[in-house]
Amino acid sequence: MIELAVFLPLAGGLIAGIFGVRMGDRAAQLVTVIPMLIAAILSSYLLWHVGIQGNERTIELFTWIDSGTLELSWALRVDTLTAVMMFVVNVVSSMVHVYSVGYMSHDPHKPRFMAYLSLFTFFMLALVTADNFVQMFFGWEGVGLMSYLLIGFWSGRPSANAAAIKAFVVNRVGDFGFMLGIFGVFFAFGTLDFDTVFAAVPEVAGRTFSFLSMELDIVTTLCFLLFIGAMGKSAQIGLHTWLPDAMEGPTPVSALIHAATMVTAGVFMVVRLSPMFEFAPIALTFIVFIGGSTAFFAATIGLTQFDIKRVIAYSTCSQLGYMFFAVGVGAYPAAIFHLMTHAFFKALLFLGAGSVIHGMDDEQDMRKMGGLFSKMKVTASLMWIGSLALAGVPFFAGFWSKDVILESAFAAHTGMGLYAFWAGIAAALMTAFYSWRLLFLTFHGRTRADDHTFDHAHESPPVMILPLVVLALGAIFSGWLAADYFVGHHLDEFWRSSILMTHNIIEEAHHVPKWVKFLPIVVGAVGIVLAWVMYIAKPGWPAKFVAMVRPIHSFVFNKWFFDELYDRIFVRPSFVLGRGLWKSGDGAVIDGVGPDGIAAAAKDIAGRASRMQSGFVYHYAFAMLIGLVLLASWFLFGFFG
């Protein structure tokens, strides 16, 4: 059963990828969608079988690497953490597959697209079931490769190609840190097996090594390096720039990659390695800072964007910040809880946005929408559900998971914990505001679309609506159903040994002051009301407000100028260096000495010598005569002289 849940997406992806052209579009869709639906059902059962009943196990498939002292097996590690991730990945991915049947109906390359989706899902499953660092890295790089192919799927668009390359390059920066961390783990522990490393961490904790005349803590350094990988994959501030640009891919890609799978890999990795990070308090403090800063930073940008998908993309970036500062204060179950609930409502919002784009003839600018509720009542209602969950409105999914994260940050009673708490509160206010800004600009008020586009706006077909309904059910009920197990009374018996917590911060979070519990609800309500005032009651106010704070708005609208800064610091110097090495190194030196130097001289000499080969006998006879005369002269004068 476990093997089927992991390898069915691989089988479907390979069949569609290899035989898709011969099979035809419909057959390729069936051969990928059906295995994904089966895998989703199996994963749902595994969540109950493993998480609730406690049937954790590790299935060793085969010996993968046996070289010297390094011996690793390909094994499926299925504990509660894995079961939760498999459930999230397979359920959301199956809905994305079904949705893609309708959304990509006019695309000429449907088999290839469906194959990419299934292969991406397999690599994510390989990542979450990994029993060692190398196996995890295999899945890690696999999702990176498939994200490159999916983001750049519409290769005829230069913007899509640029976005795919940007995502690949930025993630390589994080992956370099991840690789250094894995190398360091092997040198420090002599193995890359999770259980062996985790068992040895208490003995290694506190030991140092010398680097550049500095004494560095081994475990802390390794955790920093590993977290750099998580920053890249999960788009944390500094390595976030790829995520918004990735919206150039088809909308189902956004829902799959940027809601439930790839971007959550970093969160999962840190939680999986909690037995290491618990012995690196400095690294955890840094994670709290990065998470809180990302939550605030991304939310500010979401306030100013007009592309419907980019607003949701920055929302994803912000919510990932919540997950990370939850991890940093030791609330690992709260982070995974929010990961699960977020997957449902964020995938719902992305696919809902795709439904709007589909019905609006590929229009994504919210300034050219408005009044679409009359045309898309079902889509609008479902996106309202997703926004209610995102804003943390009681008693939708986000209310249960986001609030416990904020309470955990406050309960940490540290300076950095309080920083994350207030950054999270500010982000919660902005989240509610930009969520309803999106709803009001898209579905309500007077339409700003041209008459032709608005008249032809239409609801999506049932094959696209059904996945939205399933995800909406998750956005409504997943928090309520899972809260008691993830962060409630059954927390310890649910998670068991899959997560290490040296102190129960979740229990402390339940006893924070009342105002801490109610503050997120209050700021969420304020954000919703403020959005209604500015975009429904007083639609002229946003322009007046922007005029009042023009420099600040310009700074935020331009994404804090991160792209421009990186362009000046990294991109332009790299191009200058590359051009210099090309012209001066390759052109002047290598080509000058090689093709344009020795080779050119040899060619010239050979050309001149070849002119002597006239093909006439008398020329050769004359040359022989001259040679004979010279030889005779040398002999006579040399001998007698």
C-alpha positions, -999 to 999 in steps of 0.1 A, spaced: 0 0 0 27 25 10 47 16 -21 17 21 -43 10 56 -28 46 66 -36 52 49 -70 18 52 -87 25 89 -97 59 78 -111 43 51 -132 16 75 -145 42 101 -153 66 78 -171 38 63 -192 23 97 -202 58 111 -209 70 82 -230 39 71 -248 17 102 -245 20 113 -281 9 78 -293 -17 74 -267 -35 107 -273 -45 135 -250 -74 117 -233 -55 85 -226 -25 105 -212 -49 124 -189 -65 92 -176 -32 74 -171 -20 102 -148 -53 113 -131 -64 78 -121 -32 67 -103 -31 101 -85 -67 96 -72 -58 61 -60 -26 74 -43 -47 102 -26 -72 75 -13 -43 54 0 -26 83 16 -58 93 34 -60 57 48 -23 58 58 -28 90 78 -54 72 99 -34 39 100 -1 55 109 -11 87 127 -42 76 146 -34 39 151 3 43 155 15 18 129 48 35 120 73 15 100 103 17 77 103 -3 45 137 -10 30 135 -15 -7 171 -21 -17 207 -12 -9 213 20 -28 249 30 -20 276 8 -7 310 26 -10 336 23 17 321 34 50 290 48 34 262 23 31 226 37 24 194 19 16 165 32 -4 139 30 23 104 44 29 102 60 63 65 62 72 59 78 105 32 104 114 52 133 99 56 114 66 19 103 66 7 139 70 29 151 42 19 122 19 -17 130 26 -12 167 17 9 161 -14 -13 134 -29 -47 149 -21 -38 184 -34 -19 169 -64 -48 147 -74 -71 177 -74 -46 197 -95 -45 168 -120 -83 167 -123 -84 205 -126 -57 205 -153 -79 183 -176 -102 214 -180 -77 242 -176 -52 229 -202 -80 217 -226 -67 240 -254 -30 233 -249 -14 212 -276 10 195 -252 -13 180 -226 5 147 -223 38 163 -215 22 186 -189 4 158 -172 36 138 -171 55 167 -155 28 170 -128 30 133 -119 68 132 -119 69 163 -98 45 146 -73 67 115 -72 99 134 -64 80 152 -36 69 119 -22 105 106 -25 116 136 -4 91 132 24 96 94 27 134 97 28 152 77 54 186 94 49 201 127 37 210 115 2 176 101 -5 161 134 7 185 153 -16 174 131 -45 138 142 -40 149 177 -32 167 181 -66 140 162 -84 113 188 -74 137 215 -84 142 201 -118 105 195 -124 96 230 -112 120 243 -138 102 224 -165 67 233 -152 74 270 -147 89 272 -182 63 250 -197 51 277 -221 86 280 -236 74 303 -263 71 331 -237 104 348 -230 91 357 -195 84 320 -187 119 310 -198 134 338 -177 113 328 -146 122 291 -149 159 300 -151 156 324 -122 139 298 -100 165 272 -109 195 295 -102 181 310 -69 173 275 -57 209 264 -66 222 290 -41 201 274 -13 210 239 -25 247 247 -23 242 254 14 222 222 18 249 201 1 276 216 23 254 207 53 251 171 41 288 169 35 294 183 70 270 157 85 289 129 69 323 142 82 309 149 117 289 117 121 304 92 96 269 84 83 240 100 65 213 77 80 187 98 99 183 75 130 221 71 134 228 108 131 199 117 155 212 93 181 247 107 180 237 144 181 237 147 219 273 134 220 284 158 193 265 188 206 289 213 222 319 202 202 337 228 180 359 229 149 384 255 137 376 276 106 395 308 97 409 311 132 374 308 146 360 280 169 325 271 155 300 248 171 296 218 148 258 211 152 250 249 150 270 253 118 254 222 102 220 235 110 227 269 95 239 253 63 209 230 61 186 259 68 201 278 38 187 251 16 153 255 33 154 293 27 158 287 -10 132 261 -15 107 278 8 113 313 -6 123 330 26 135 366 26 168 369 7 161 338 -15 125 346 -22 128 364 -55 120 334 -77 86 327 -62 65 356 -77 81 352 -111 72 315 -111 36 326 -117 45 326 -154 38 289 -154 3 276 -159 -20 281 -129 -22 244 -119 16 246 -115 12 275 -91 -13 256 -70 8 225 -69 43 239 -64 36 271 -45 8 260 -22 13 224 -11 45 208 -22 78 223 -32 77 255 -11 68 235 20 98 211 15 120 235 35 96 235 64 93 197 63 131 193 62 137 214 93 109 196 112 123 162 101 157 173 114 142 186 147 165 162 167 194 182 153 179 217 154 169 213 190 206 212 199 213 244 179 194 272 197 213 300 179 202 285 145 166 283 158 168 320 169 179 329 134 150 309 119 126 329 141 140 361 127 139 350 91 104 336 94 90 367 112 107 391 87 94 371 57 58 370 71 59 408 74 79 417 43 58 395 19 25 408 33 35 444 26 41 436 -11 8 417 -13 -9 450 -5 3 467 -37 2 440 -64 -25 439 -91 -18 406 -108 -42 382 -91 -17 353 -90 11 375 -77 -10 386 -47 -16 350 -38 21 342 -44 32 368 -19 6 355 4 22 321 2 56 336 9 42 353 40 25 322 53 57 302 49 72 328 72 46 319 99 56 282 95 93 290 100 90 311 130 68 284 145 97 260 139 121 285 154 103 287 187 100 249 189 64 246 179 71 220 152 35 205 153 20 239 148 42 245 117 31 212 101 -5 219 111 -4 253 93 14 236 64 -16 212 60 -44 238 64 -25 263 42 -22 237 15 -60 234 12 -70 270 12 -40 283 -8 -45 256 -35 -81 266 -35 -72 303 -40 -47 295 -68 -71 273 -87 -99 298 -81 -77 325 -96 -71 301 -125 -109 298 -129 -112 336 -131 -83 338 -156 -99 310 -177 -133 328 -177 -118 362 -184 -98 351 -215 -64 350 -198 -68 384 -181 -48 385 -147 -49 423 -139 -75 429 -112 -78 465 -124 -95 451 -155 -120 430 -135 -148 438 -111 -184 428 -109 -176 391 -118 -198 377 -91 -227 377 -114 -208 358 -140 -189 333 -117 -210 328 -86 -195 294 -77 -159 304 -82 -165 336 -62 -181 317 -33 -153 292 -32 -127 319 -32 -145 336 -4 -141 304 16 -104 303 8 -100 339 18 -119 334 51 -95 305 59 -64 326 49 -75 355 71 -79 332 101 -117 339 105 -133 316 131 -138 287 125 -122 281 92 -89 261 88 -65 290 91 -80 301 124 -69 270 141 -34 268 128 -23 304 125 -35 314 159 -16 286 177 16 297 159 11 333 171 4 321 206 35 298 205 57 328 195 43 348 224 46 319 248 83 315 240 90 346 262 121 356 242 129 388 225 130 371 191 97 353 198 80 386 206 95 401 174 79 372 154 46 376 173 42 413 165 55 408 129 29 380 126 1 402 140 10 430 115 11 404 87 -24 391 98 -38 426 95 -23 430 60 -33 394 50 -70 401 58 -68 434 39 -52 421 7 -74 390 6 -105 411 6 -89 436 -17 -85 408 -41 -122 397 -37 -136 432 -40 -115 441 -70 -123 409 -88 -159 400 -80 -176 431 -66 -183 467 -74 -186 480 -109 -168 462 -136 -136 477 -151 -133 451 -179 -140 460 -215 -175 451 -227 -165 422 -249 -144 405 -222 -171 410 -195 -200 398 -217 -181 366 -225 -169 360 -189 -182 326 -178 -181 300 -151 -156 272 -154 -167 237 -164 -175 210 -137 -141 193 -141 -125 225 -128 -151 233 -102 -151 199 -85 -115 201 -73 -123 236 -59 -152 221 -39 -130 193 -25 -103 219 -15 -130 242 0 -141 213 23 -105 211 35 -104 248 40 -135 246 62 -130 214 82 -94 204 82 -84 227 111 -114 217 132 -109 180 126 -72 179 131 -66 205 158 -69 180 187 -44 156 172 -19 181 158 -17 206 186 -43 195 212 -47 168 239 -36 139 216 -5 157 204 21 134 220 3 101 210 -2 114 175 33 126 167 52 101 188 89 100 179 85 117 145 92 151 160 115 159 189 104 187 212 127 193 242 100 215 258 62 215 252 58 251 238 23 241 225 11 235 260 24 269 271 7 284 241 -27 273 253 -22 294 285 -13 328 271 -34 358 281 -68 362 265 -58 393 246 -32 373 228 -58 348 216 -83 375 205 -58 400 189 -54 380 156 -92 379 152 -95 416 159 -68 427 134 -83 403 108 -117 419 112 -101 454 110 -83 444 78 -116 431 62 -135 462 71 -108 485 59 -107 467 25 -145 471 23 -143 508 30 -115 515 5 -127 494 -24 -165 493 -20 -177 522 1 -150 548 -9 -133 534 -41 -115 567 -46 -96 565 -13 -68 541 -24 -55 565 -51 -56 594 -26 -38 573 0 -11 562 -25 -5 599 -35 0 607 2 27 580 7 41 578 -28 78 570 -18 67 543 6 43 528 -19 69 529 -47 93 511 -24 68 484 -15 53 481 -50 88 475 -64 92 446 -39 116 464 -17 140 466 -48 154 432 -40 155 423 -77 173 456 -86 197 452 -57 206 416 -67 209 428 -103 235 453 -93 254 432 -68 253 398 -85 239 397 -121 257 427 -137 291 418 -122 286 382 -133 279 393 -169 309 417 -168 331 389 -155 318 365 -180 322 389 -209 357 397 -198 367 360 -195 351 354 -229 368 383 -247 401 385 -229 405 349 -218 389 327 -244 391 351 -273 425 368 -268 445 340 -250 430 306 -258 419 314 -294 450 337 -299 474 310 -289 454 281 -303 431 285 -334 444 320 -342 480 314 -332 499 281 -336 471 265 -357 468 296 -379 506 297 -384 508 260 -393 479 265 -417 497 295 -434 530 276 -438 512 246 -451 493 268 -476 525 284 -488 543 250 -491 513 236 -510 519 261 -538 551 242 -547 529 212 -556 521 224 -591 515 189 -607 539 195 -636 568 170 -641 593 196 -654 588 216 -623 597 186 -601 627 178 -625 639 214 -622 637 212 -584 656 179 -584 683 195 -606 687 225 -583 689 201 -553 715 180 -571 736 211 -579 735 224 -543 744 190 -530 773 187 -554 785 222 -546 784 215 -508 803 183 -513 830 197 -535 837 229 -516 831 213 -482 854 184 -489 883 203 -505 880 233 -483 
